[in-house]
Amino acid sequence: MLRIGQFTDTFLPIVDGVGRVALAYAETLSHIGHEVTVSAPMYNTGHRGGYPFELVDYTAMRVPTAPQYRTGTASLDLRYRRRMDMIPLDIVHAHSPFGAGREALRISKERGIPLVASFHSKYYDDFYKVLHSDSLAKMVVANVVRFYRKCDEVWAVSETTAKVLESYGYEGPIRVVPNGATMRLASDEAVRLVEERFQLGQKPLLLYVGQINWKKNLACVLDAAALLAKQGEDFALLMAGQGPDTEQVQSKIDELHLNDRVRLIGHISETHVLDALYARAIAFTFPSLYDNAPMVVREAAVMGTPAVLVAGSDAAEIIHDGANGFLCRDDANDLSRVLTDILNNPDRAKEVGAAARETIPLPWEDVMQQVTGYYEHLIALHAGRRKRTASINTNNS
């Protein structure tokens, strides 16, 4: 049994890919027999104490530019530090280079245990949107790279994600550890309830799940929906999630006169509802150029729903056009062309969705068996280095 610390800047109830990966690591590692502690900012998770792992959270405040998120400095929260001091750990794993990374690095140094850090996101894009300065965004990215250089091992969730980190200036080795998925089925009853809740009737459903943020290429989604409506296609588009651009996106829906077809349905926290939405959809529409290895594409595939992605995007690395998903150009006209073909050929869409389920998702249990092996190897290497250092110090004294 390993004693593992998972450090994340986002956690439930936020529907955020990184937070959900950290949650999946913690849940799956716990279920296969390891002792897991999660360090995270303080959120209202709805059922404190109901996890198979230890959650140690610290005082946090809302992020001004993204109020659904919280941030804080763990080391300044004495209650948090007292709790963490009582928990033995063999290894720490940071899912972010920011608050979570700083705290994981602190504990790694204080306790002399190895630190793994995963690289998930295109941080330059986020910083540039906030700072509006290429030079300032690059300075912050340089700090991100300095953090990863201090880690015992750096992981990326895909080959293209690793290349992003390398493009930022990181030159060390990177281990690719893909994200997994929870393999399950949506019940017919849950699908029926979703149809009633969102008044879908018999309409074909196009689905988007993710942040309501223009960086996700939502303008392309809405413009394509407007073209489909102009062509007279019968469909409903539901967009699940929350984010900083919700009001602007709603204004765009109003401007395009799409209120009878496109709806923002907010954050969906109930897993069975989200599963049923995926299962009911004829296609998962996700033309994001920002995302690296989005969990939502895997979640759609678990439910047998094919995704529509932009050819050449990092998110499309796992997609073979027309085989286990669909690809389009980064263009509303081409996206509408692909969606039109899907809407007019539902049987083919089902076949492609079935292939997506067979080829895209990796069960989290399989991924965590590999991860456990990587952890054990790092712990052994770290212990060996400590013994050699102690032996050298003894001989020199």
Buried (B, 14 or more C-beta within 10 A) or exposed (E): EBBBBBBBBBBBBBBBBBBBBBBBBBBBBBBBEBBBBBBBBBBEBEEEEEBEBBBBBBBBEEBEEBEBBBBBBBBEBEEBBEBBEEBEBBBBBBBBBBBBBBBBBBBBEEBEBBBBBBBBBBBBEBBBBEBEEEEEBBEBBEEBBEBBEBBBBBBBBBEBBBBBBBEBBBEEEBEEBBBBBBEEEBEEEBBEBBBEEBEBEEBBBBBBBBBBBBBBBBBBBBBBBBBBBEEEBEBBBBBBBBBBBBEBBBEBBEEBEBEEBBBBBEEBEEEBBBBBBBBBBBBBBBBBBBBBBBBBBBBBBBBBBBBBBBBEBBBBBBBBBBEBBBBBBBBBEBBBBBBBBBBEEEEBBBBBBBBBBEBBBBBBBEBBEEBBEBBEEBBEEBBEEEEEEEEEEEEEE
